[in-house]
Amino acid sequence: MRIAIAACAATSLTGCSTMGRDPQERKPGTAAGEVTVVRGDRMYPLTIRITDWQVRPHPQVPERGNAVHFGYRKTATSDLPEVNVEVGVCAVDAADIVLLCDVVGARQAEPRIEDGDSWIGPADLPRSLSDTARVVLLPDQLLPGLHAGDPKDGDGYVPPGLPLPGEELRTA
């Protein structure tokens, strides 16, 4: 951490900033409209695809402004290796800048193929969710497990955090 802060101090004129995040934190994988879930180097037998989306007021809180309603399809080709799996889903603008993110989950007990829908927002943001150009998924399992980061008792996996509004995503 000290090295990262020193590096930022030395390069402060170039705009280096830790912005409240651990510089060692893993970055999320490449975002896309369809992803196969991964946990580090391990691929899960689960694919999630965005099937549709639209920007409109959330019916439970229309006075809070627009939200993004999206549909998705989860397809598992075999049993999931964990009871619960969560991946990030983000509304992004035309330049793949995050407007807001949330999560989509899957459980071992669910059917192999399942359609669902959910909402991103509404939220008080610097930019409106009306700027949404597409909805993308992040492939990384977000749940760390019981011994996250401990290679002695677990697999050492530390999931990436959800991207924050204003961050640019790598997209396919």
C-alpha positions in Angstrom: 0.0 0.0 0.0 2.8 2.4 0.9 4.5 1.8 -2.5 1.2 2.5 -4.3 0.7 5.7 -2.4 4.3 6.8 -3.0 3.9 6.0 -6.7 0.7 8.1 -6.8 2.5 10.9 -5.0 5.3 10.8 -7.4 3.0 10.8 -10.4 0.2 13.1 -9.0 0.5 15.4 -11.9 -0.7 12.6 -14.2 -3.9 12.1 -12.2 -3.0 8.9 -10.3 -5.6 8.2 -7.6 -6.5 5.3 -5.4 -10.0 6.7 -5.1 -10.7 4.7 -1.9 -9.9 1.3 -3.5 -7.3 -1.2 -2.7 -4.7 -1.0 -5.5 -4.2 -4.7 -5.2 -7.9 -5.4 -5.9 -8.5 -7.6 -8.9 -10.1 -5.8 -11.8 -13.3 -7.5 -13.2 -13.1 -9.5 -16.3 -14.3 -8.4 -19.7 -17.9 -7.2 -19.7 -20.4 -8.4 -22.3 -24.0 -9.1 -23.0 -23.4 -12.8 -22.4 -20.8 -14.2 -20.1 -19.7 -17.6 -18.8 -19.1 -17.3 -15.0 -15.5 -17.6 -13.8 -13.8 -17.8 -10.4 -10.2 -16.9 -11.0 -9.0 -19.3 -13.7 -11.8 -21.8 -13.1 -14.8 -21.7 -15.5 -18.2 -22.4 -14.1 -20.9 -24.4 -16.0 -23.1 -21.3 -16.0 -23.8 -18.7 -18.7 -25.9 -15.6 -18.2 -27.2 -13.5 -21.1 -29.0 -10.1 -21.1 -32.1 -10.7 -23.2 -33.6 -7.2 -23.2 -33.5 -3.9 -21.3 -35.3 -0.5 -21.1 -35.0 2.7 -19.2 -38.1 3.7 -17.3 -39.3 4.7 -13.9 -39.3 1.9 -11.3 -43.0 1.0 -10.6 -42.5 1.0 -6.9 -40.7 4.4 -6.7 -41.6 6.3 -9.9 -40.9 9.6 -8.1 -37.2 8.7 -7.9 -36.7 8.9 -11.6 -35.5 6.4 -14.2 -34.1 3.0 -13.6 -33.0 0.2 -16.0 -35.3 -2.8 -16.2 -33.5 -5.8 -17.8 -34.3 -9.4 -18.6 -31.8 -12.2 -18.5 -31.4 -16.0 -19.1 -29.3 -18.2 -16.9 -28.2 -21.5 -18.4 -26.4 -24.1 -16.3 -24.9 -27.1 -18.2 -24.3 -29.1 -14.9 -24.5 -28.6 -11.2 -22.9 -25.4 -9.9 -19.8 -25.8 -7.8 -21.2 -23.4 -5.1 -24.6 -23.0 -3.5 -24.8 -19.3 -4.6 -23.2 -17.5 -7.5 -23.4 -13.7 -8.1 -22.1 -11.7 -11.0 -22.2 -8.0 -11.6 -24.5 -6.3 -14.1 -23.9 -2.7 -15.2 -25.7 0.0 -17.1 -23.1 1.7 -19.2 -23.1 4.7 -21.6 -21.9 4.7 -25.2 -18.2 4.9 -24.1 -18.6 1.9 -21.7 -18.5 4.2 -18.7 -20.4 2.7 -15.7 -23.6 4.5 -14.8 -24.6 2.0 -12.1 -24.1 -1.7 -11.2 -26.0 -4.3 -9.3 -25.8 -8.1 -9.1 -27.6 -11.1 -10.7 -27.6 -14.4 -8.7 -27.9 -18.1 -9.4 -28.5 -20.9 -6.9 -27.8 -24.7 -7.2 -31.4 -25.5 -6.6 -32.7 -23.5 -9.5 -33.7 -25.0 -12.9 -30.9 -25.5 -15.4 -32.5 -22.8 -17.7 -34.2 -19.9 -16.1 -35.4 -16.5 -17.3 -35.5 -13.6 -14.9 -35.7 -9.9 -14.7 -34.4 -7.2 -12.4 -33.7 -3.5 -12.0 -30.6 -1.3 -11.8 -31.5 1.8 -9.8 -33.1 4.2 -9.4 -30.3 6.1 -7.6 -29.1 9.6 -7.1 -26.2 9.7 -9.6 -24.1 12.4 -11.2 -25.4 11.2 -14.6 -28.9 9.9 -15.5 -29.6 6.3 -16.2 -31.3 7.7 -19.3 -27.8 7.8 -20.7 -27.7 3.9 -20.8 -26.5 2.6 -24.1 -26.4 -1.0 -23.1 -26.5 -3.4 -20.1 -23.5 -5.7 -19.6 -22.6 -8.6 -17.3 -19.2 -9.1 -15.6 -18.0 -12.8 -15.7 -16.5 -12.9 -12.2 -18.0 -14.8 -9.3 -18.5 -12.0 -6.7 -19.0 -14.2 -3.6 -15.6 -14.8 -2.0 -16.4 -18.1 -0.1 -15.5 -18.8 3.5 -11.7 -18.4 3.2 -11.3 -15.7 0.6 -7.7 -14.8 -0.1 -6.4 -17.6 2.2 -4.4 -20.1 0.0 -3.9 -22.3 3.1 -7.6 -22.9 3.9 -9.2 -22.0 0.6 -8.3 -21.4 -3.0 -6.9 -17.9 -2.4 -9.6 -16.3 -4.6 -10.5 -12.7 -3.9 -13.3 -11.4 -6.1 -13.2 -8.0 -7.7 -15.5 -5.4 -6.4 -18.4 -4.0 -8.4 -17.3 -1.1 -10.6 -18.3 2.3 -9.4 -20.1 4.9 -11.4 -17.6 6.7 -13.7 -15.3 3.8 -14.1 -14.6 2.5 -17.6 -15.2 -1.2 -18.3 -13.3 -3.5 -20.7 -16.0 -4.8 -23.0 -16.2 -7.5 -25.7 
